[in-house]
């Protein structure tokens, strides 16, 4: 009897200490629950869209190459990522590949290489590009290793010497495919305010995937 009493007492203690889980009815109307979930989903979508727009506006923006003016560096139909952050902290550098709004039609975007900086004198002669400025009073002949072998720079196949002095807050740009590029040789300079950003990465096709090579003259 003593053992039986102890067992009964144990069962009672276990019953007292146990937690019982029950299903409780939802106090909200079913439609209210549905609308709340829809609201949360829509809110998440709006946040994602806002973040995308902010990133696109201030950090990165995708572009597709249309044409051959930057060959052999960039090719037709390649997809690029252009980064805009650099332009907020310092100016673009000579040799940078940039995307900008075409000065004669800002609805069109061009991609070219920066050759002349504000205040530079850019001279094209004998198929070469020479830069004159305070640091290079006798002229810096650009060693343009990114050009195709044997590629010379002229103005519509005219090798007569010609010079431009770049205005303040403007840039002189050229395409790497010099014989097939519409650039500063024909329409002068790119205003700083027209620059979208520098080409950071080629993402497609995958065989061309990689960062844009930094050029030092």
C-alpha positions in Angstrom: 0.0 0.0 0.0 2.9 2.3 0.8 4.3 1.8 -2.7 0.9 2.4 -4.3 0.5 5.7 -2.4 4.0 6.9 -3.5 3.2 6.1 -7.1 -0.1 8.0 -6.9 1.7 11.0 -5.3 4.4 10.9 -8.1 1.7 10.9 -10.8 0.0 13.8 -9.2 3.2 15.8 -9.0 4.0 15.1 -12.7 0.4 16.2 -13.6 0.8 19.4 -11.6 4.2 20.2 -13.3 3.2 19.4 -16.8 2.4 22.1 -19.4 -0.7 21.6 -21.5 -0.7 23.1 -25.0 -4.1 24.0 -26.4 -5.3 25.5 -29.7 -6.7 28.9 -29.1 -9.1 30.5 -31.6 -7.7 33.5 -33.6 -9.3 36.7 -32.4 -8.7 38.5 -35.7 -11.0 38.0 -38.6 -9.5 35.7 -41.3 -9.5 38.5 -43.8 -7.6 40.8 -41.4 -4.9 38.1 -41.1 -4.7 37.8 -44.9 -4.5 41.6 -45.4 -1.8 41.9 -42.7 0.3 39.3 -44.5 -0.2 41.0 -47.8 0.8 44.3 -46.2 4.0 42.8 -44.9 4.9 41.4 -48.3 4.1 44.7 -50.1 6.2 46.6 -47.5 9.1 44.3 -48.1 8.8 44.7 -51.9 8.7 48.5 -51.6 11.8 48.5 -49.4 13.7 46.3 -51.9 12.7 48.6 -54.7 13.8 51.7 -52.8 17.1 50.1 -52.0 17.6 49.1 -55.7 16.8 52.6 -56.9 19.2 54.1 -54.3 22.0 51.7 -55.3 21.4 52.4 -59.0 21.3 56.2 -58.5 24.3 56.5 -56.2 26.5 53.4 -56.3 26.2 51.0 -59.2 24.4 51.0 -62.6 24.4 48.3 -65.3 25.1 49.2 -68.9 25.3 47.3 -72.2 27.9 48.1 -74.8 26.4 49.0 -78.1 29.0 49.1 -80.9 32.7 48.5 -81.4 34.3 51.9 -80.5 36.1 50.5 -77.4 37.5 47.4 -78.9 39.7 45.5 -78.0 39.0 46.6 -74.4 35.2 46.3 -74.5 33.0 44.5 -77.1 29.6 44.8 -78.5 26.8 43.4 -76.3 28.9 43.1 -73.2 27.2 43.9 -69.9 29.1 46.3 -67.6 28.8 47.5 -64.0 29.5 51.2 -63.7 30.4 52.4 -60.2 29.5 56.0 -59.3 31.0 56.2 -55.8 34.5 57.4 -57.0 33.1 60.5 -58.6 31.7 61.7 -55.2 35.1 61.7 -53.7 37.6 62.6 -56.4 37.7 63.3 -60.1 38.1 60.7 -62.8 41.7 60.0 -63.8 43.5 59.8 -67.1 43.1 56.3 -68.5 39.7 55.6 -66.8 37.0 54.1 -68.9 33.8 56.1 -68.3 30.2 56.1 -69.2 28.8 59.6 -69.8 25.8 61.4 -71.4 26.6 62.4 -74.9 27.0 66.2 -74.9 25.0 66.6 -78.1 22.2 64.4 -76.9 22.1 63.6 -73.2 19.5 60.9 -73.7 22.3 58.8 -75.2 25.1 57.3 -73.2 28.6 56.8 -74.5 31.6 54.8 -73.2 35.1 56.1 -73.8 38.5 56.4 -72.2 39.6 59.6 -70.5 42.7 61.0 -72.3 42.8 64.8 -71.4 42.1 66.3 -68.0 41.0 69.9 -67.3 43.7 72.3 -68.3 45.6 69.7 -70.4 46.8 70.4 -74.0 46.1 67.3 -76.0 48.1 66.9 -79.3 47.6 64.3 -81.9 50.5 64.0 -84.3 52.2 61.1 -86.2 49.7 58.7 -84.9 50.4 59.4 -81.2 48.7 61.3 -78.4 50.8 63.7 -76.4 49.8 65.5 -73.2 51.1 68.9 -72.2 50.5 70.3 -68.7 52.4 71.8 -65.7 53.8 68.4 -64.8 54.8 67.6 -68.4 55.9 70.9 -70.0 57.9 69.0 -72.8 55.0 66.6 -73.4 54.0 63.1 -72.3 53.6 60.7 -75.2 51.0 58.2 -74.0 52.0 54.6 -74.1 48.6 53.2 -75.0 49.1 49.4 -74.5 45.3 48.9 -74.6 45.1 49.7 -78.3 45.2 46.9 -80.9 48.7 46.3 -82.3 49.6 48.8 -85.0 46.7 51.1 -84.1 47.5 54.8 -84.8 45.5 57.8 -83.8 44.4 60.3 -86.5 41.5 62.6 -87.4 39.6 60.8 -90.1 42.8 59.3 -91.4 44.4 62.7 -91.5 47.7 62.6 -89.7 48.2 66.3 -89.7 49.0 67.6 -86.2 46.1 69.0 -84.2 45.7 70.2 -80.6 43.0 70.9 -78.1 43.2 72.7 -74.8 40.7 71.1 -72.4 38.4 73.6 -70.6 38.0 73.5 -66.8 35.5 70.9 -65.5 35.7 69.1 -68.9 37.5 66.0 -70.3 38.9 64.9 -73.6 37.9 61.3 -74.4 38.8 58.8 -77.1 37.5 55.3 -78.0 40.2 52.6 -78.0 39.1 51.6 -81.6 40.4 54.9 -83.0 39.4 54.3 -86.6 35.8 53.6 -85.6 35.0 56.0 -82.7 32.9 59.1 -82.4 34.7 61.0 -79.7 36.3 64.3 -78.6 38.1 64.6 -81.9 34.8 65.5 -83.6 32.7 67.0 -80.9 35.2 68.3 -78.3 34.9 67.8 -74.5 32.7 66.0 -72.0 31.5 68.2 -69.1 32.1 66.7 -65.7 28.4 66.9 -65.0 27.7 64.5 -67.8 29.8 61.7 -66.4 27.8 58.8 -65.0 30.7 56.8 -63.6 33.7 54.6 -64.3 33.4 51.1 -65.8 34.2 48.8 -62.9 33.4 45.3 -64.1 32.4 43.3 -67.1 29.8 40.7 -66.1 28.7 39.1 -69.3 29.6 37.1 -71.3 31.2 35.0 -68.6 34.4 34.5 -70.8 35.0 38.3 -70.4 34.1 38.5 -66.7 36.5 40.6 -64.7 37.4 44.1 -63.5 38.5 46.9 -65.8 42.2 47.2 -65.9 43.6 50.3 -64.2 45.9 52.2 -66.6 49.0 54.1 -65.5 50.9 56.1 -68.1 
